[in-house]
Amino acid sequence: MRRAFGPIRSAFRYHGDRMPNGVAKRWSLLNINNATFEKSSYKASICKYGHPCYMFSRTMSSDAAQLNYKVERAGPLVEYERRIGAGDLEDGDNSQIGTLREIQRLYDELVESADACRLDRYSDSGKSGRRRWLWSRLMPQSSVSPVKGLYLYGGVGTGKTMLMDLFYDQLPCDWRKKRIHFHDFMLNVHTRLQRHKGVSDPLEVVASEISDESILLCLDEFMVNDVADALILNRLFGHLFSNGAILVATSNRAPDNLYERGLQRDLFLPFIAALKERCAIHEIGSSIDYRKRTSAEEGFYFIKNDSSDFLMQKFKDLVGEHTPRPQEVEVVMGRKLQVPLGANGCAYFPFEELCDKPLGAADYFGLCKNFHTLALDGVPVFGLHNRTAAYRFVTLVDVMYENKARLMCTAEGTSFELFERIVTISDAQSRAPRTSSRSRKNDDYDLCVDNELGFAKDRTISRLTEMNSSEYLEQHAEMTVEKQQRQTQRVEDDHDHVVQA
């Protein structure tokens, strides 16, 4: 019975916003062959992009499946075809179609096994955090998910994030799910570990908390270049997988290439084995970089020819009537970030202040939470002498891109020229030998051979190109207006609450 009625439930989740006026309400009141819809199981909630989701009881009789009502199969592939028909996406990329079939297969398996995977937020046992951890001490057990996750990897700009979002947005609203950038996920893990200091195994408690909140984890841009993260991941995901967590991840790197040549990598290898065991691995082989097909050179990327004054003037134009002044913003775990100049949602930094100091993803996330626009003066060409600054700049661009923040900057060259001296080991080995020691010295001066940075640079160049496009800036403007409206609404609600009190 459950299998027979599954497509109807899925169709209503997907097509709820297309139902005739009053149909959804009438469905919740119908009695069909004495099989009633349970009132408590009817939930109307708003998904991302405002799509209503109508969810019905799983206790209907098989007679309900005989209803003469046309339904269609829902899921990422259906939505992909709809967007192509609407002109929102291009057709004809076979690599994406192959990946979509994998995503649709996972979607169908999750819908079919939703109960076994404990995906329904409202039917969970209620044991959470330390309580679940204490219970596991008394009654140790493993509840590995019957459904394997999915690990998608491929080159930059191949649409991995778009496909991840397409999958996530089609999932039922009442599932225990979370979509988050990998940087942000690890910051959250470190914050929780600080909170549980003194516990015999804080990672087990953190894993219990995470799996209680979100049994389905969708992590975008999975990459490991920090030894602390590398040492944490194996035990953390060992606990998560034992708790039934399902991982869906995107990455530029194949699993076997994660944390390549990293410190103490032998301790990281068991995580790779677990990842390959608990996830289907799929490569997106598209040669198209969709980010570079935007209308580039519409934004605020200035090649530095005494353009610092010009950047400051642009910054003041955006600030408007507000007065820029030094500010201090709070980031995770009580840390403070000093902002040289800030006003009206805009912040100004010399490059050295933001990327030559010991800052990381947490500081950049805090910056994006407080400012929607960053003016960054003096981005240099990267090489061996400033490799650490290059890593920070890559992280900064990742965080800004994830938060749809606007970047204005002056730089010593194009985005490609900034990273021209950063190469992978294979790139360095494939370089043709020089006939002259003098030419070799000039060509290889300040060459930085770094696998992680060498792979990351393509993503950064691609993202800088997109962030400079009119399409990206339009998205930024829309998100900024929505954020300001939410803030205004919160202020009005707080004022009304005070008046009523």
N, C-alpha and C positions, 0 to 999 in steps of 0.2 A: 504494500500500500504506500509506504513512505516513498519508495522509489518512483511509483506511478505518479504521485502528486508533486514530486520535486520540481519538474519543469514548470508547473503552474505557479509555485511559490517564486521561482526564479524570475518568471516572466513578470509577475506583479512587482517584484523589486525593481526590475529594469524599466518597465513600462507604466509605473504608477502615475507618472506625471502626464501620461497620454490618455488616461482613462476618462471617459465621459463624466461630466459633472454628476456627483452623487453616487457613482457606481461603487467607489471604494467604500463609502459609508454603508450602502445597502448590503455589500458583501459581508460586512461585519455583523449584520443583523439576521442574515439568512439562516434558516434551519433546513438542511437538505437531508431527507431520509433520516430524520432524528439525529443527524450528526451535526452538532452546533459548533460554531467558532467560539472558542473560549475567549471571554472578554479580556482576561488578563494577558492573552497572547497577542492581542492586536496592539501594535505599537506603530505610530506614525512619527517618523523622525526625519530630519533633513540631513542628507548626505552632503559631501563636498559638491560645490557648484549648485547647491539648492535642489537637488533631485530628491523628491520624497520617496521613502521606502515603506512599503506596506508589507507587514509580516504577519502570517497567520499561524494558527495552532498546528502542531504536528500530529494531532490526534483524530484527524478526519477519517471517515470510513472510505472504503475503496469506491463506493458509489459516487463520491464527489469527483473522482477522476473522469466520470462519464459526462461531465458538464459540456454542453455544446458551446464552448468558448474558444476562440482562436488564440493560441499563445505561440510565442516564439522563444527559442532558446536564448538565454542571456549570456553575458560574459564578455571578456576582453575582445574576442574576435568579432563579435556582433558590433560592439562599440567602435572598433577599428574600421569596419566596413561602413558604419554610419557616418563616421567622420570623413572618410574618403568621399562618400556620396555627397556630403555637405561641402566638400572642398576645403576642409580644414587640414587634411593630410594628403600627401602625394601618393599615388598608386604606383605599383610596379617594382618595389624593392623586395626581391625574393628572400633576401636574408631576414628581413623583418617578418615576412609572412611565416617562414619556418620557425622563427622564435615565438611568434604569436600562437602557433599551434601548440608549442610546449607550454606556454602560459595558459592557454585555454584548457589543455589537459589537466594542469594542476588545479585550475579553477573548478573544473568538473569533479575532480577527486575530492576537493575540499567540501564542496556542496554535498556530495554523496556521503561523506564521512564526517559531517559537521558534529554530530553527537559524539562519535568515538574520539574525535580530536578535541572535544570540550571547547569548541569555538564560541558557543553561545554565552555571552556575558551574563545573562540572567539566570542561567541554570548551573552556574559554577558552585562549588561546595561552600565557598565563603571563607575557607581557611586561607590566610594571606600572610605574607612577610615572615616574621619570626614565628608566628603560630604554625605555619606550614612546616617551617624548618624544625621546630620542636617536635611536631607530629611525625616528621620523617625520621627523627632520632628514635622515637618509640616504635614506629612501624615502618622500617626501611623498605622501600619499594621503588621500582622504576616504571614509568608510564610513557615509554617512547612512542611518539606519534606513529600511527599506521600509514601516514602519508609523508612521503619525502618532500623536502623543499626544492628550491631551484636556485642555481648559481649561474647568472648570466655574465659573460665577459666578452670584451671586444674592444676595438679601437675607439678613439675619441670621436664624439659627434655622431655615433651610429644609432642614436635614439634609445639608449639603455634606460635613461631616466624617464623618458616619455612612456616607454613600455611598462616600466615599473608603476608609474602613476596610473596608466590605463588599467592595469591589473587591480591595483589597490582601490581605485574609485568604483569598481564594479562589485566589490565585496559587500555583503550585507552590513548595514549600519550597526547591528547589535552584536557583532563579533568582537572577540578580544583580539584586536589587531593594532599595529602601530607601524607607521611609515616614518623613517627618520634617517638623516644623513649619518654616515658612520662616525664622522668626527663628533657629532652631537651625542650619539649613542655612547661613545667611550667616555666623554665628559660626564655624562649622567652616571655611568658605572663608577667612575672615580669619586664622584660626589657621594654616592651611596656607600662606597667603601669607607670613606671618612666618617660617615654617620654611624657605621657599625663597628668602629674600632673597639677592640676588646673581646669580640666574639671569637670563639675558637676557629671558625671557618667563615669569615665575612663574605667570601665569594659565593658560598652556598646560600647564604641569606639573601644576597643581592639577586642571585639567579631565581630564587623563589619569588621575590618581589616582582621582578621583571616578567616572569612567566605567569604570575597571577594577573597582572595588568594586561599583558599582551602575549597570548600563546602563539600568535602569528607575527613574526618580526620581519619587516621589509626594510633592509638596510641598503641605502644607495651609496655608491662610490666606496666600496669595501677596499681598503688599502691599509697596509701595516708597515710603518716605517719607524716606529718607536719601540724600543726594547721593553719598556714597561708594559705596553699594550700587548706585545707579542707573548710575554710571559703570563699575562692574565687570560688571554683568549682561550687557551687549551682547557684550563680548569673551569672557566666560566661557562663555555659552551658544552662542556661535559655535563655540568649540572643542568643547563637549559635543555639540552636534548633529552636527558633523563626525566625532566619534568614535562616532556611532551611538546616542547617548543618546536615550531616549524620555521625555518629560515628561508627567506627569499632575498637574494642579494644581487647587486650589480657591481662590476669591477672592470678595470682596464686590464687586469692581470689574471691569467689562468691560475687555478689553485696552487699548482706546483711551483709557480713563480712568485707567490706571495712572500714577502720579507726575504727576498733573495739576497744572500750574502750578509744578512743581518747578524748582529751579535747574538751569540747563544742560540742560533737558529735550530740546533738539534732539539732544544726544548719546545720549539714551535711546530716541529714536524708532526707530532701526534694530532695537533689540531687540523692540519691539512688532511690527514687520513680520516678523521671524524667528519670533516666537511664533505669529502668525497663519498663517504658512506651515507650521510644523512641528506644529501642534496643531489638532484640530477644536475649534471654539468653541461652547459650549452654555450657554444661560442656564436656570437653574432659576427658574421664575416663581411658585413657591408663595407664597401670602400668609399661610401659617400659620407662626407662630414656635413651634416645638416646645419650645424651652427654657422658654417662659413657660407651658407647659401642665403643668409639674411642680407638686408641692405646695409652693408658695413659702412664705416666712416661717417656715421650720422651723429656720433656721440662726442665724448670729451677726452679723447686720447691725443695728446699733443706731443709731437717729436720736439725734444728740447733744443731750442735755439733762443736762449734768453727768454723763455716763456714762463718763468716763475711768476713774474708780475702779472702776466695775462691770466694765469691760473688763479691767483689771488683775487683778481677782479671778477672772474667768473664765480668764484666762491662768494664774494660779497653780493653779487647780483642775485644769487640763489637765496642768500640769507635775507635780503630785502631790508626792511626797516629795523630788523633786530640787530643788536650789537654783539659781534663775536667776542667771546672772552674765554679764558682758560676754564676748563671744567674737570670734574672727577666723576667717573661712572663706576658702578659696582659690577663686578663679574662674579663667577662662581666661587664658592667657599670663602666669601668675604674679601676677596682681592679687589684692589682698586686700580683703575686705569686712568692715567693722566692724559687729558685731551688738550693740546696746545691752544686750539681755538674751536669753539663750537657755538652754534645758534640755529634755531629754527629747523632742527633735524639734520643739520649739516655739520660735519667735522673736518678740520684741516690738520694735516700732519706732514712734516718733512719725512721723507722715506726713512731716514736714520732713526727717527723717534718711534717708528712702528715696526720696523723689520730688522734693525740692528741691535735692538734690546731683547732681553730674554722674555719674549712674549710668545703666546701660543694660541691654539684654537679657542680656548676659553675666553681669552681677552678679546679676540676678534668677534666671537659670538656676542659678548657683552657690548661691544661697540655697535654691532648691527641692531641690537635691541633698542639702543638709545638714539641711533642716527640712521637715516635712510640714505644719506649721501656722504661719500668720503672724497675729499680732495687730497691727493697724495703727490707730493712734489719731489721730483728727482729720482725716479726709478732707474737704477743703473743697468749696464750690461753685466750679466752674471758669469762668474767663472770660478776658478779654484779659490781665489782670494776671498770671495764673499759667498761661498756655498751655503753657509747657515742662513744668511739673509735670503737667499733664493728659496730655501725650504719654507721660510716664514712667508714670503711673498706668495708662493704657491698655495699655502694654507689660507692666507688672507683672501685670495681670489676664490678659492673653493667656498669659504664661508659666505662671502658676499654674494656669490652666484646662487647659493642655496637659499639665501634670504632675499633674493631679487633686489639687492641694494645697488645704488648707482655709483660708479667709480669715475671720478675725474682725475687725470694724472698727467704729469709731464714725465717723459722718459727719454733716455739717450738713444733710442732706436725703436723700430717697429717691434711688435711682440715676438716675431720670429728672431730678430737680431738680438733681443735681450737674452735669449737662451741658446744662441748659436754655439757657444763654447761648452755647453753641457751635453755630454754624450754618454751613451750606455757602453758597457764593456765590449759588446759585439760591434758597435759603431766604431769604437776606437781601434779594434783589431782589424776592421775592414778598410781602414784608411790606407790609401796607397802610399808606399814609401817615397820619401823625397830624395831627389838626387843631390841636393845641397844641404849641408848641415845648417847653413844660415837660414834657408827657406824653411827648414823643418822647425828651427827654433822660433821663427816669427809666427808660423802657422799654429804651432802647438803651445805658444805662450799662454799661460793661465787656463789651459784646457782642464776641464773638470770631468773626470770619468766616474760617474755615479749612476748605478742602475736605477735606483728608486727615483732620483731626480730626473734622470734621462727619460724614463717612462712618463713621469708626471708632467714634464714640460709640454708635451703635445696637448694634454688636456687643458693646461693653463693657456696656451696660445689660442686654442679653439674657443675657450670661454671668454677670453679677452676680446676676441673678434665678435662674438655674439653680444657681449655686454656693451659693445660700441654701436650696436645696430638700433634702428628705429623701433623694430618689433620688441626688443628687450626693454627699451626705455618706455614704451607704451605700457608694458606689463608692470614695470616699476611704478609708473604714475598711477595706474589703477590700484595697485596694492597700497600705495601711500595714502591715496584718498580713502580707501576702505579702512585703513588703520586709524586715520584721523577721525573718521566718522564713529568708529567704535570707541575711541577715547572720549569724544564729545558726548556720546550716549552714556558712558560710564559716569562722567562728571554730572550729567543731568540726573541720572538715577541716584547718585550719592546725594545730590542736593534735595531731591524729592524725599529720600529716606530721612534726611535730617529734619526737613520741614514737618513730615508726618510724626517724627519722634517728639 
